[in-house]
Amino acid sequence: MQGINQEVHLPILKEKQLRLFVKREDLIHPFISGNKYRKLKYNILAAKEQNQHTLLTFGGAFSNHIAATAYAGNKYGLRTIGIIRGEELAESWRKNPTLAKAHEHGMEFRFVSRSQYKQRSNNLYLEALQEKEGAFYWVPEGGTNALAIKGCEEILGSQDSDFNVICSSVGTGGTIAGIINAAQENQKVIGFPSLKGDFLKKDICNFVTKENWELNLDYHFGGYAKVSKELIAFINDFKEMTGIPTDPIYTGKLLFGILDLVKQDYFDAGIKILAVHTGGLQGVEGMNLVLKKKNLPLIKV
């Protein structure tokens, strides 16, 4: 299954003699969209092969991964348990669009403190969860593991071989690792992290051997789930001009970064750029609730 490559027509691209396409991975499935579909595909197959009946994973209040895992588990007959960051959500999760939808698809929640949540990759903590919850197939936060990267390698197909530059947002690093592995040697891959700091490079290097990639750390807007009026305005304007909706956590920041680099003449004239839309639109409803409380403009989808 391949996402459609939709060309973006904007005056700045014509002026700089560049062509930009968006790979519409957000359209491949209505609920398990974008990179979440890719990451869960082989993990669910593995769970089935191991005769596991429960998926256990981790995520925050507006996690795309939590929403996708709940739906996928329900669809393929697997019980799902979500370890959710923030004990305070135990009293208010029904007002949270992401968690409410995940619950609707059968996910059971375990709300934990932020300090406990930091143990999410600790083997002793996982063993304690196994004793408490029974046997389960563990999917890491964000879905990133070797099988997830195998799935993300399928984002690129033969039709993408003529792109000079491939760009992707970066969360836990799994998606871009898969893209790097699938990219050709003559293609440059640029990742745009949504988190502050350069620690992700080490994580990505655990899964890749190629060197034709880099991370641009300038477009996180303050860190994960941080937004600004400028970013909201960009997302809304981009939707109006292109018809492509984006989310404020990943793809909105990615496209903002690409077009800002275009303005700075970062790219050579005549090249073709592919931006991977990683989905995540389910989180816009929850983000708009936050923006409304702050009297900020809302995101249009």
C-alpha positions in Angstrom: 0.0 0.0 0.0 1.5 3.3 -1.1 0.5 6.9 -0.2 -0.3 9.2 -3.1 2.3 11.8 -4.0 0.4 15.1 -4.2 2.3 18.0 -5.8 2.1 21.3 -3.9 1.8 24.4 -6.0 2.9 27.6 -4.2 4.4 30.8 -5.6 7.6 30.4 -3.6 8.3 27.0 -5.1 7.9 28.4 -8.6 10.1 31.3 -7.8 12.9 29.1 -6.5 12.4 26.5 -9.3 11.6 23.7 -7.0 9.0 20.9 -7.0 7.5 19.8 -3.7 5.3 16.7 -3.3 3.5 15.4 -0.2 3.2 11.7 0.3 -0.3 11.3 1.6 0.3 8.6 4.1 -2.5 10.2 6.1 -5.0 8.7 3.5 -4.0 5.1 3.7 -6.4 4.3 6.6 -9.0 6.4 8.3 -8.0 5.4 11.9 -4.5 3.7 11.6 -3.1 6.4 9.4 0.4 7.3 8.3 3.4 5.9 10.1 1.2 4.2 12.7 -0.1 1.8 10.1 3.4 1.1 9.1 4.7 0.6 12.6 1.9 -1.7 13.8 1.7 -3.9 10.7 4.5 -6.3 11.4 4.1 -6.1 15.2 0.5 -7.3 15.0 1.5 -10.1 12.7 4.2 -11.0 15.3 1.7 -10.9 18.1 -0.5 -13.3 16.2 2.3 -15.6 15.4 3.4 -15.7 19.0 -0.2 -16.5 20.0 -0.4 -13.4 22.1 -3.9 -12.0 22.9 -3.0 -8.7 24.4 -1.1 -5.6 23.2 0.4 -3.4 25.9 1.9 0.0 25.0 2.6 3.5 26.3 1.5 7.0 25.4 0.4 10.5 26.4 -3.0 12.1 26.5 -3.1 12.9 22.7 -1.0 10.0 21.4 -1.6 9.0 17.8 0.0 5.7 18.7 -2.5 5.0 21.5 -5.4 5.8 19.2 -4.1 3.6 16.4 -3.1 0.7 18.7 -6.6 0.7 20.2 -8.3 0.6 16.8 -5.9 -2.0 15.4 -6.3 -4.3 18.4 -10.1 -4.1 18.1 -9.9 -4.8 14.4 -7.7 -7.8 14.7 -9.2 -9.3 17.9 -6.5 -8.3 20.4 -7.0 -6.9 23.8 -5.2 -3.6 24.3 -3.8 -1.9 27.4 -2.5 1.6 27.4 -0.1 2.8 30.1 -1.0 6.5 30.0 1.3 9.3 31.3 -0.3 11.4 34.0 -2.3 10.1 37.0 -4.6 13.2 36.9 -6.1 11.9 33.6 -7.8 9.2 35.5 -10.6 11.6 36.5 -10.9 13.5 33.1 -10.0 11.1 30.3 -13.6 11.0 29.0 -13.2 14.6 28.0 -10.1 13.8 26.0 -11.0 13.0 22.4 -8.0 10.7 21.8 -8.5 8.6 25.0 -12.3 8.5 24.6 -11.9 7.1 21.0 -9.3 4.6 22.2 -11.7 3.5 24.9 -14.5 3.2 22.4 -12.3 0.8 20.5 -11.7 -1.3 23.6 -8.5 -0.1 25.1 -8.1 -0.4 28.9 -6.1 2.4 30.6 -3.6 2.4 33.4 -2.8 5.9 34.5 0.7 6.3 36.0 2.8 9.1 37.4 5.3 10.8 35.2 8.2 9.4 37.2 6.8 5.8 36.8 6.2 6.4 33.1 9.9 7.1 32.7 10.4 3.4 33.5 8.6 2.4 30.3 11.6 0.7 28.7 13.0 -0.8 31.9 13.0 -4.6 31.8 12.3 -4.9 35.5 9.3 -2.6 35.2 8.0 -4.5 32.2 8.4 -7.8 34.0 6.4 -6.4 36.9 3.7 -5.4 34.4 3.7 -8.9 33.0 3.0 -10.3 36.5 0.3 -7.8 37.1 -1.4 -7.8 33.7 -0.7 -11.3 32.5 1.0 -12.2 29.2 1.2 -9.5 26.6 3.0 -8.4 23.5 4.9 -5.2 24.3 4.8 -2.3 21.7 7.2 0.5 22.8 6.0 4.1 23.1 5.5 5.5 19.7 5.6 2.0 18.3 9.3 2.1 17.4 11.2 -1.2 17.3 12.8 -3.3 14.6 9.5 -4.5 13.2 8.1 -1.0 13.1 11.2 0.1 11.1 10.6 -2.8 8.7 7.1 -1.5 8.1 8.3 2.1 7.7 10.7 0.9 5.0 7.6 0.3 2.9 6.7 4.0 2.9 9.0 4.5 -0.1 8.3 2.7 -3.4 9.8 2.6 -6.8 7.8 5.6 -7.8 9.8 7.7 -5.4 13.2 7.0 -6.9 13.4 10.3 -8.8 13.2 12.5 -5.7 16.4 14.3 -4.8 15.4 15.0 -1.2 13.1 13.1 1.2 11.9 14.8 4.3 10.1 13.4 7.3 9.1 14.6 10.8 10.8 12.7 13.7 9.3 11.6 16.9 10.9 8.5 18.3 13.0 8.0 15.2 11.5 4.8 13.8 9.8 6.3 10.8 12.9 8.2 9.5 15.1 5.1 10.2 12.8 3.1 7.8 12.9 5.9 5.2 16.7 6.1 5.4 17.0 2.3 4.9 14.7 2.4 1.9 16.2 5.5 0.3 18.7 5.3 -2.5 22.3 6.3 -2.0 21.9 9.3 -4.2 18.9 10.6 -2.2 19.3 12.9 0.8 17.0 12.3 3.8 16.2 15.2 6.2 14.5 14.7 9.5 12.7 17.4 11.4 12.4 16.4 15.1 9.4 17.6 17.1 11.4 17.3 20.3 14.2 19.5 21.6 17.7 18.2 21.7 20.0 16.1 19.5 19.7 12.8 21.4 17.6 11.2 18.6 20.6 10.9 16.3 22.0 8.2 18.5 18.7 6.3 18.5 18.4 6.5 14.7 22.0 5.2 14.3 21.0 2.0 16.1 18.8 1.1 13.1 20.6 2.6 10.1 24.0 2.2 8.4 23.7 4.8 5.6 25.1 8.3 6.0 23.0 10.2 3.5 20.8 11.8 6.1 20.7 14.7 8.7 18.4 16.1 11.3 17.3 19.7 11.3 16.7 20.8 14.9 15.4 24.3 14.1 11.6 23.7 13.8 10.4 22.0 17.0 8.7 25.3 18.1 9.8 24.8 21.7 9.4 21.0 21.9 6.9 18.2 21.6 3.3 19.4 21.5 4.4 23.0 21.6 2.7 25.3 19.1 2.6 29.0 18.3 0.2 31.4 16.6 2.7 31.4 13.7 2.5 27.7 13.3 -1.3 27.6 13.6 -1.5 30.3 10.9 0.8 28.3 8.6 -1.2 25.1 9.0 -4.5 26.9 8.2 -3.0 28.8 5.3 -1.4 25.6 3.9 -4.7 23.8 4.1 -6.5 26.6 2.3 -3.9 26.9 -0.5 -3.2 23.1 -1.0 -6.2 21.3 0.4 -3.8 19.3 2.6 -4.6 19.2 6.3 -1.7 18.7 8.7 -1.3 18.3 12.4 0.6 20.7 14.7 2.9 18.1 16.3 4.6 16.6 13.3 3.7 17.3 9.7 2.7 20.9 10.2 6.2 21.6 11.6 7.8 19.5 8.9 6.2 21.5 6.1 6.8 24.8 7.9 10.5 23.9 8.1 10.8 22.8 4.5 9.2 26.0 3.1 11.3 28.1 5.4 14.4 26.4 4.1 13.1 27.0 0.5 12.9 30.8 1.3 16.5 30.6 2.6 17.8 29.0 -0.7 18.8 25.9 1.2 17.8 23.7 -1.8 19.4 23.9 -5.2 17.1 25.0 -8.0 15.6 22.2 -10.1 15.4 19.5 -7.4 12.4 17.5 -6.4 11.5 17.2 -2.7 9.2 14.6 -1.1 7.6 15.4 2.3 6.1 12.4 4.1 2.8 13.1 5.7 2.8 10.9 8.8 -0.9 11.3 9.7 -1.8 12.3 13.2 -4.9 14.3 12.3 -6.9 12.6 15.1 -4.9 14.7 17.6 -6.1 18.1 16.1 -9.5 17.9 18.0 -7.7 17.5 21.3 -5.2 20.3 20.5 -8.0 22.6 19.6 -9.5 22.1 23.1 -6.2 23.2 24.5 -5.9 26.2 22.1 -9.5 27.3 22.9 -8.7 27.4 26.7 -5.7 29.6 25.8 -7.8 31.9 23.6 -5.6 31.0 20.6 -6.8 30.5 17.0 -8.0 27.0 16.2 -6.6 24.6 13.6 -8.8 23.8 10.6 -8.9 20.2 9.4 
